């Protein structure tokens, strides 16, 4: 099938991974513990029960810090990208990647987060990684914070609730900019910054169990979120100052909600959900808190403590582009309680009868990606970058070693068609990085068996396996898509 819409020249095709899900080597070369090292594989909990899968309390932290066996802490081992990155980059180069999205583990640079000097071994690892990418003609897209803040800052500072973390993060960011200014042009600040209410511990280091009630936890989360907004703006400031040709993007989860019917009440509910999703880009792209959020905070007696000059910082140092993840769409209804529910990534809504659903309960909606691209571009008129999109599935290895993942090819084909149509309608889209380009540990369920990649990694949920890499059928298909710049989707 030939795509009638041509992707723009220089479109950045590639893939995405995160340090905490891929690197492993969680306690070597000076790395400190991170919030990801607490995440457990929970086989006794329904894979669709994302609240229980993500939840981490004080007892969980204590048990994880004492644990002597790592079998049930898969993010501590990842896929051993720390030692195998050259092999993996060679495979990405073979596919024709123009870009690779990775993250830097903060705790690998500053093990506790508050040290005076950075860890040289950590800095050197990423320097070598970025050089390897450059030598392979792959542009690095680097996230500064992707669900892997130092655990010490949770235990000793209450996470991002503390204003101290702003200075610590900015120091960490400046160290990265100075060290990698000749290697990295494109940066992201916080991964899915909108996830603060879905999993406050992972995103902010906020342990909700410590608060007397949900209202007190909500106040803490809004305060912590403000500190991340300020840290992101200041990181953008210094990145532009240190790296002359740099571009810094914000990164959010694009959640799209449809009304179940044309009942105005359904439409208002869907509008509210979509508006709430725009809060995070409104602040980072428009440079100010939207009035609807300020009204909500006032009505609910939630006061965000701001330092003098905070509003000016947000206004002056806005994002150069908008990066986002897109996996599913949702439905809202005034009759939601009487409807069948589906969910994914801690977002729950009414089942859409027009859409297929993945084995993990995620509604697959390629046309929703097109809607999302148009909505974002019309609202902000900033370049967009799809930095996460993909489908988790159980892959079967045949006797001859082949993996015929036609379902993955079909998923991507339909999404690429819709991206092309959005571009045809005037959307400025910089690139696309699939999640994940190689099998890694799942963020939500800490499984290896929930596979996203074009490359298979021989490891199971408890870490057993050779960790050998092998190419799936989709590997060759994506290679063809990239070489044709999206024209050949057959």
Secondary structure, DSSP 4 states (H G I P E B T S, - for coil): -B-SSPPPTT-EEEEE--HHHHT--TTSTTPPPBGGGG----TTS-TT-HHHHH---HHHHHHHHH-S--TT-GGGTTT-HHHHHHHHHHHHHHHT-SEEEEE--HHHHSSSS--SS--HHHHHHHHHHHHHHHHTT-EEEEEEESS--BHHHHHHH-GGGSTHHHHHHHHHHHHHHHHHTTT--EEEEETTGGGGGT-HHHHH---GGGSSSHHHHHHHHHHHHHHHHHHHHHHHHHHHHHSTT-EEEEEEE--EEEESSS-HHHHHHHHHHHHHHHHHHIIIIISS--HHHHHHHHHTT------TTHHHHHHHS--SEEEEE---EEEE-TTGGGS-EEEETTEEEE--TTSEE-TTSPEE-HHHHHHHHHHHHHHH--EEEEEE----B-----TTS----HHHHHHHHHHHHHHHHHHHTT--EEEEEEETSB----TTT--SSSB--SEEE---TTS-S---EEE-HHHHHHHHHHHTTTSB--
